[in-house]
Each structure stands twice: as structure tokens, then as C-alpha cells.
Amino acid sequence: MADQLPVETMFDDYLARWELTPDGDPIVTRTSAILPVRSAGLPAILKIATVEEEKAGARLMSWWDGGGAAPVVRHGENALLLARACAGRSLAAMAKAGNDGEASRIICDVVAKLHAKRPRPVPQLPSLEHWFAPLRPAADTHGGVLRLSATVAAALLEAPEDATVLHGDIHHGNILDFGPSGWLAIDPKGLIGERYFDYANPFCNPDAVTALAPGRLRRQIDVVSRSAGLNPDRLLDWIVAWTGLSAAFLMQDGDPPDDALELAERAAAERRR
């Protein structure tokens, strides 16, 4: 298995089998190993999954077949060969430079393409209910706004609207500039559930300073709800639910949840208006 191999040899089989040339230094995370390569002279990314979550994401990238997502060149059991984004624009830089609304509109456009119906069977993916499982235990342990997040999430999950295939980790850094091909998504988690979920995570991004700027939450609620055709009140509920889950994930990993909890508090206050 790929996750049992040392990084020095992890890529060797695919480099030989797919006739790839290394084109940069490898990056190894807790979920995957990534290597910039050249494929038939063109820039690409070789990504080898080391956990099931990443394998599900790879299956989803192949299913999208370039429709709103980075084109897949090859797909093996554990490996994915993707076209590499080489254009220079960044949605994070755009948002930080005062074009936050435009960055959000681009994100909404990409998400709409990802959510479009396909004429082929949907890959096997986990449900949002499964994804939200850590929230209730975190709420019971830590209390505070997490209790509201868990209650709101339970109500949303019990009566979903517009269920579809979800990216699961939409944020400014996961939508890249592919030049003439436009903005395309990478690195999905791969979930099944209500489409609103994919619009909630960008509110935590591109960084805490931007996410917690005065008035930003309300401004972006207006931008995103208009751009994506969403009910702003339901979108706000999903933000309350997601920020609580984000805080739970951070605590699981031993990271401080303060920024996620602060945004959850602000979303909860906005929800009460």
C-alpha cells in the first residue's frame, strides 16, 4: 500500500508506469503525498492518497471530469494525476486586497458547476450526517455556542433540501486559476448532502482577519445568497452548523478553535436579528 512506503519510493511506480518526470519537491501530509511532475511535457500534479478520505476525493475528481474541477489526466487505485494550475491569480489575495465580494462570486460560480447533474452514476461517498458526527460529542463536552451549532445542524440534517454531490472543503485555497480554463476546484473531501453546505466554509476564509472583519459576515451573506440563489436565513443556519463542526475538528487535532467559535457566535447573533 502507498501509505506503507517511504516517501523516497512512494512515487516510483507511477512515475515509471505513467511516464512522468519529477518537476519539483514532494509534499507529504497526513493524508497524501504530492509531487509536481511533467506529463508529456505538460505541468501536472501526482497525488497519492494514504487515507480513505483522499481516495474518495480522487474518485470524485474523476467523476467531475473537469466540470468545475481540475482535469484528471490519469486515475489509479491510490493515485491521481491532475493538470497543474500555473496561472498567477489567487482568490485569497483577491479577498485580502479588497475584492472579497468578487472572490465569493467566483467561488459560487465554481460550486454551481460542481453541483450540476451528471448523466453517470454517483460515486460512493460518505453522507453529511457522518461528517457531522463529531459535533454533538464536542457540544456535550465543551458547551457554549457548540450546543446551538449541534442543535441547528441536527435540524438541517433531518430535513435536507437540494441534496447533491458535495466538494466538502470549499475555500479560497481550493479553487485555483487555470488560465484559459478558468477557476477550477481541487482537493475535495467528497460528500453527499444539502448543497448549502458547500457555501458555508468560505465564510471562515481566507484567514481569520478577513473572516472576522467588522460587517464582513453580513456583506458576504448578501453576496453569496444572491450569487447562488440561496435563502440567506438557511445559509446563516449552515454557517452556524459548520463553524461549530470546524471548531470540533480543530479541537480533535489539538488546535485552538477560537476563530471558528468567534465566527459561530457572530453567526448566531446575526441569526437572532
ABEGO torsion letter per residue (X at the ends): XAAABBAAAAAAAAAAAAGBBBAEBBBBBAABBBBBBBBGGBBBBBBBBABAAAAAAAAAAAAAGGBGBBBBABBBAABBBBBBBABABBAAAAAAAGAAAAAAAAAAAAAAAAABBBABBBBBBBBAAAAAAAAAAAAAAAEEAAAAAAAAAAAAAABBBGBBBBAGBBBAAABBBAEAAEBBBBGBAGBBEBAAAAAAAAAAOABAAAAABBGAAAAAAAAAAAAAGBBAAAAAAAAAAAAAAAAAAAAAAGBBAAAAAAAAAAAAAAAAX
